[in-house]
Amino acid sequence: MFTGLIQSIGTIKKNYMGVVIDGCKPFSPVKLGDSVSVDGVCLTVSELMKDSFLANISEETLKRTTLAEKAQKNGYVNLEPALRVSDRLGGHIVSGHIDGMGEVVLIEDLKNSWNLRVSWDDLKFSRYMCDKASISLNGVSLTISEIYDEGNQFSIAVIPHTHPEANNPLSASTPQRTRGGPFSFQLIVIDSLPIVYSSP
């Protein structure tokens, strides 16, 4: 289990045994068998390397997430170690089991924050949307601020602290970002939908 509070931004690259994750130094030591959230995906440390680790990855995970695409490009990923029983729960409870993917279709630059409008790739998840529900995007713990089009699209607010701390569509690590307009083809991972929206 995780909190959705990102502790490091690392990189992911393809390996014949799976994927290699680099960037865990801020929460080291990482031990064999540990669980680490990689862009919201719970992966198991199967081999330790210098300043990095190897994780085996299943076909199901590759199909449901953006990790395969990012690994091909040595892309950036959000990292968080597994939650300990004694840890302070500052975010939301995030399982690391991915539900689906979506796209950031609009970024609105506000005075004290940014408003991101997100669209689901698979509209079957729209029935789970409701105001103030908790959701994880690329492993980042966030809250839905508004829903549109019967849940097919929804908005989340990103505060300045989240912006530099996580590899989100506003981060400098994201190439060719667009602020205040449409943000096309930026796929995100969406996880942890604890509240079900039911129509009367």
N, C-alpha and C positions, 0 to 999 in steps of 0.2 A: 504494500500500500504506500501511497505517496500523498503529498500535500498540494502539489501544483505550484510550489514556490521554487523557482529555478535557482540552482546554486552555481551553475557554470554553463558556459557555452563552449561546446567542443566541436569536433569534426567526426564524420563517419566516412569510411572508405570500404570498398568491396575487398573481400578476401576469399580464397577458394573454399575456406571452411565456414564462411559466414560474413560478418562485418567486424571491422576494427574501429573502436571508439577511443578517441583521444580527447583529453581535457578534463580528467577527473581529479587533478591535483588539488583543487580547493576543498574537496571532501575526502581526500585520501586518509588512511590506506584503504584501497579496495581489495577485498579478499575473494578467493575462488568460491564460486557459488552465490555471491552477493547478487541482489536484484538492483538494477539501475534503470531509471526512467530515461529513455532516449527519445526526445520529441514526444513524450507521452506514452511511449510503448515500453512495457516492462520486459527487459532483456536480462538474461542470466550471464554472469561472468563465467565463461568456460575455460579461458586461458589468460594468464597475466602476462603482459608485455611491459617494456620500459615505457612508463608514463601513459600507458593505454591498456586496453583489454580486448580480447576476442569474444564475440557473442555469436552463437549459432542462431539461425533465424529460419523460421518455417515458411513454407509457401503461403499459408494462410495469412501470416503477418505481412509478407511482401505484397499480397493482393489487397489487403485492407489499409495499408499505410503508404506514406511517401518515402519510406526509408530506402527502398530499392533505387528510386530515382536520385535521391541525395547521395547514396553510396557511390553511384557511378561518377558523380561530379566532385567527390570529396567535400560534400556540403556541410553547412553548419547545423548543429542540433542542440536542443536544450537538454541539460542533464540535471538529474536529481537522484540522490541515493534513497534507498528504501527507508520508510518511516520506522523509527524505533518506538517501543511502548512508552518510553520515558520522554520522548520528544514533545515539544509544544506544537499543537495543531493550529498553525497560523493561517492556513488556506482552507481548502476543502479536501474531503477524502476522495482520492483519485485512484482507481484500480489499476490503471495501466493496460486495460483491455479495450482496444479501440473499436468504436461502433461504426464509423464511416468517415468520409472525407468531404470537404467543401471548398469554397472559393471566396476570397475576400473581394467583394464587388464594388465597395466604396469605402474611402477613408475620409472622414470629415475632421478637419483641424479646428478644435475648439480652443477657448481661452486657457483652460486648465487641464485639458485632457484631449484624447482623440476618440472619435466614435467610428467603430468598424462595423460595416454591414456585411454579414456573411450569408452565403447561400449554400444549401445542402446539394451534394451531387446526387444523392438518392433521396427522393422526396418522401419515402416511407418514414423517415425520422421526424418529419414535421409535426406529427401528432404528439411528440414528447416535449414540444416547446411551450414554455409559459414564462411570463415575466418573473424575474428574480430567481430563476432556476440556476443552479450551479453547473458550470460546464468547463471542460479543459480543452484548450486549443494548443496543439503542439506541446502539450504538457503543462501549459500555463493555466493556473487556477483563475477563472473569471466568472462574472455574473451576467446573465442576460438582462439587458435593460429594456428592450422592446422587441416585439415580434411583428412580422409583416406577412401578408399573403398566406394566412392560415398556418404560419409556422415554417413556410418554405424558406423564408429569410428571417434573420434576427440581428439585433445590434448588441455590441458589447462596448463598454467604456474601458479605455486603456489609459492609466495614469502615468505621469512622468517616471515614477520609480520602476514600473513594469517595463517601460520602453527600452532603457539601456540594459536591463537585467536579463531580458529574454530575447530569443531569436524570433521575433514576431514581424509582421509585415511593415512595421515602422522602424525596425532596427537597421542600423548602418550596415550590418552584415548581409542584409537582403539586397541583392543587386537590382538596379533599375526600379527603385521604389517610386510610387506615385502617391503624393499626399494631396488630399482635397479633391480627388477625382476617382474614376474607376481604377481598380487594381485587378487586372486580368491574370488568370492562370497561376495565381499564387495558391496552391493547394495547401490545405491545413488538415490536421488530424483532430477529430472531435471525439471526446471521451467523457464518460461519467454523466449520465443523464438521470438524476435521482427522482425527478418529479414527472409524472405522466399527465399530459394535457388531454382531457376527455371532452368531447363535444356532447351537448345535451341531446 
